């Protein structure tokens, strides 16, 4: 059974990483990024729920009279 020649693997892996890095840089350079993004103010509309109009008291077991 012949021996597997691995002498060119390092060069192949390094050239693959270099090619992927160049491709990634080219893809990222096509995007337009905003320098100072401004937060948009979203106006929240308050919805009145029926239980908010009534005053309710929550009784805890420890607050009951003894």
C-alpha positions in Angstrom: 0.0 0.0 0.0 1.6 3.3 -1.0 2.4 6.0 1.5 0.1 9.1 1.4 2.1 12.2 0.4 1.2 15.0 2.8 4.0 17.4 1.8 1.7 19.7 -0.2 -1.1 19.9 2.3 0.3 22.8 4.3 0.6 24.9 1.1 -2.9 23.9 0.0 -4.4 24.8 3.3 -2.6 28.2 3.5 -3.6 29.1 0.0 -7.2 28.1 0.8 -7.2 30.4 3.8 -5.7 33.2 1.8 -8.3 32.8 -1.0 -11.2 32.7 1.6 -9.8 35.8 3.3 -9.6 37.7 0.0 -13.2 36.6 -1.0 -14.5 37.7 2.4 -12.8 41.1 2.2 -14.3 41.7 -1.3 -17.8 40.8 -0.1 -17.6 43.0 3.0 -16.2 45.9 1.1 -19.3 46.1 -1.1 -21.5 46.9 1.9 -22.3 50.5 2.9 -22.1 51.0 6.6 -23.6 54.0 8.4 -21.0 55.9 10.5 -23.4 57.3 13.1 -26.6 55.3 13.2 -29.5 57.3 14.8 -32.0 55.5 16.9 -35.5 55.8 15.6 -38.1 56.9 18.0 -41.1 54.6 18.0 -44.2 56.1 19.4 -45.9 53.6 21.6 -49.6 53.9 21.9 -51.0 53.2 25.4 -53.9 50.8 25.4 -56.3 51.1 28.2 -57.2 47.8 29.8 -60.3 47.4 31.8 -58.4 46.2 34.9 -56.2 49.3 34.9 -59.2 51.5 35.6 -60.2 49.7 38.8 -58.2 49.8 42.1 -57.6 46.3 43.3 -56.0 45.1 46.4 -53.9 41.9 46.5 -54.1 40.1 49.8 -51.0 38.2 50.8 -51.3 35.5 53.4 -49.0 37.3 55.8 -50.9 40.6 55.5 -54.2 39.2 56.7 -55.4 40.2 60.1 -54.9 37.6 62.8 
